[in-house]
Amino acid sequence: MKISFLTPEYPHPNCTHSAGIGTSIYNLSKALLQQGQKVRILVYGQNQDEIFEDNAVIVQKIKNTKLKGFSPWLNSKDKMKEKIIEGFTNQRLTWRGSEMV
């Protein structure tokens, strides 16, 4: 099974912020790996886009995009969902109207 977590923090030196929820996700990820699951952590609100591996957990940093008037759209739930699906399928997704294809 493939499991993703979407969080604003993760306890790793490459990430910009970490606190309680990040540590909880880290510990849960380790337990899931021991059960043979594949785990990906998507950390939003970061200073750059980056993907790295942390003890068999794939960590994907998502840059906080700031563009006057467009930031809410660029950092929306749909864009985060797109990043999750892209991460597991390794495919670039496109939008057709309100549908992701």
C-alpha positions as CSV (number, residue, x, y, z in Angstrom):
1,M,0.0,0.0,0.0
2,K,1.2,3.6,-0.7
3,I,0.5,6.1,2.0
4,S,1.0,9.9,1.8
5,F,0.9,12.5,4.5
6,L,0.5,16.2,3.8
7,T,2.0,18.4,6.5
8,P,3.5,21.8,7.0
9,E,6.4,20.4,9.0
10,Y,8.8,17.4,9.1
11,P,11.8,16.8,11.4
12,H,14.7,16.9,9.0
13,P,17.5,19.4,8.5
14,N,16.4,20.0,4.9
15,C,12.9,21.2,6.0
16,T,12.3,24.7,7.3
17,H,10.2,23.9,10.3
18,S,9.4,21.0,12.7
19,A,7.2,20.5,15.8
20,G,4.9,18.0,17.3
21,I,2.8,17.0,14.3
22,G,6.0,16.5,12.2
23,T,7.5,14.2,14.8
24,S,4.3,12.2,15.0
25,I,4.2,11.7,11.3
26,Y,7.8,10.7,11.3
27,N,7.2,8.0,14.0
28,L,4.0,6.8,12.2
29,S,6.0,6.6,8.9
30,K,8.7,4.4,10.5
31,A,6.0,2.0,11.9
32,L,4.3,1.8,8.5
33,L,7.6,1.0,6.8
34,Q,8.2,-1.8,9.2
35,Q,4.8,-3.2,8.0
36,G,6.0,-3.1,4.4
37,Q,4.1,0.0,3.3
38,K,5.5,2.7,1.0
39,V,5.4,6.2,2.6
40,R,5.7,9.6,1.1
41,I,5.6,12.8,3.1
42,L,4.6,16.0,1.3
43,V,5.8,19.1,3.3
44,Y,4.2,22.3,2.0
45,G,5.1,25.9,2.7
46,Q,8.8,25.2,2.1
47,N,11.5,27.5,0.6
48,Q,12.0,25.3,-2.4
49,D,10.8,22.2,-4.3
50,E,12.9,19.2,-3.4
51,I,12.5,15.4,-3.1
52,F,14.8,13.4,-0.9
53,E,14.8,10.1,1.0
54,D,14.9,9.9,4.8
55,N,15.4,6.3,6.0
56,A,13.3,4.8,3.1
57,V,10.6,7.5,3.5
58,I,10.3,9.7,0.4
59,V,10.0,13.4,1.5
60,Q,8.8,15.9,-1.0
61,K,9.2,19.6,-0.1
62,I,6.6,21.8,-1.8
63,K,7.6,25.4,-2.3
64,N,5.2,28.1,-1.0
65,T,4.4,30.0,-4.1
66,K,3.8,33.7,-3.6
67,L,2.4,35.7,-6.5
68,K,0.2,38.7,-5.7
69,G,-3.4,37.8,-6.3
70,F,-2.7,34.2,-7.3
71,S,-1.2,32.7,-4.1
72,P,-4.4,31.2,-2.8
73,W,-4.9,29.3,-6.1
74,L,-1.3,28.2,-6.4
75,N,-1.3,26.8,-2.9
76,S,-4.9,25.4,-3.0
77,K,-6.0,21.9,-2.0
78,D,-6.4,20.9,-5.6
79,K,-2.7,21.8,-6.3
80,M,-1.6,19.8,-3.3
81,K,-3.7,16.8,-4.4
82,E,-2.0,17.1,-7.8
83,K,1.4,17.0,-6.2
84,I,0.4,13.8,-4.2
85,I,-0.8,12.0,-7.4
86,E,2.2,13.2,-9.4
87,G,4.5,11.9,-6.7
88,F,3.1,8.4,-6.8
89,T,2.6,8.1,-10.5
90,N,5.6,10.1,-11.7
91,Q,3.4,11.7,-14.3
92,R,2.7,15.4,-14.9
93,L,-1.0,16.0,-14.5
94,T,-3.1,18.5,-16.4
95,W,-6.6,20.1,-15.8
96,R,-9.5,20.0,-18.2
97,G,-12.1,22.3,-16.8
98,S,-12.5,21.3,-13.1
99,E,-11.4,17.7,-13.8
100,M,-7.8,16.4,-13.3
101,V,-6.7,14.2,-16.2
